[in-house]
Amino acid sequence: MHEAVLILLFAVNLTAFLLYGIDKKKAVQGNWRISESVLILAAVLGGGIGAYIGMRFFHHKTRKLVFAVGVPLIILAEYGAYAVSCLHS
């Protein structure tokens, strides 16, 4: 069970990272973009670390307050939920 959760978290974080990269590329090219709600949702669904690394690596969405503050808060919430779950195990 533990391995499956780690694999799922890796996949979600990789997906979030790639979404930020794809959106940055589309922004530079002036093409259709990935919606901000999808980018935030990827972080909320467990991809907070991948989203944050994607923001920094691709220099994307770092000036928007909802991302600059929201993604780190999502990460803190994810770690908080993990810590609480460990206490109840």
N, C-alpha and C positions, 0 to 999 in steps of 0.2 A: 504494500500500500504506500509506504513512504517513498519508494522509488518512483511510483506512478505520479505522485504529487510533484516531485522534483522535475520529472520529465515534462509534465504539464506546465509548470511554472517557467521552465526554460523555453518551451515553445511559445508561450504567451509573451514573454519578454523579448524573444527574438522577433516575433511578429510586430510588437510595438516598435522596436528599434527600426525594423525595415519599413514600417508605415511612415515614420518620420523621415527616413531617407527618401522614400518614393515621393512623399509630398514636397520635400525640398527640391527635388529634381524637377517635378512638375511646376513648381513655383518659378524656378529659374527659366524654364522653357516657355512659361506662359500658358501651360495646358490646364485641363480640368484638374481640380484639386481634391484631396481627401478632406472631408469636412472636419472641422475642429471637434465636433462632438464625437466622431469616430476615434480621433486621436486621444481624446480624454478617456473615452470608454475603454480603449486598449489598456490605459494605465489603471483604471478602476478595476478591470477584470483580472488584475494580478500582474500586469506588465509595467508597473511603476518604475522599476529600475531600468528596464529596456527603454521606456519612454524618456527617462531622464538622460540616459547615456546617448540616445538618439538626438535629443535636443542639443546636447553639448557637442557631439561628434559632427553633426551636420550643421551646427550653428543655425538651428531652426526653431522658431517660436520662443526664443529666449527673452524677447522684449515684451511679449504679451503677458500681462499680469496673471491671467487665468492659468497659464502654463508655468510661468516662473515661480509662482507661489503654489498653485494647485497641485502640480506633479509632486513636488517634495512633500506636501501635506498628504497626498495619497500614499506615498511611500511610508510615511510615519504611521498612517492608519493601518496599512498592511502589516507592518512590523508589530504594531500594537495588537492587532488581531492575532497574529502568530504567537506573540508572547502570552496572551490570555489563553489561547488554546493549549499552549505548553503547560500552563499552570493547572489546567483542568484535566490533563492527561494522566 
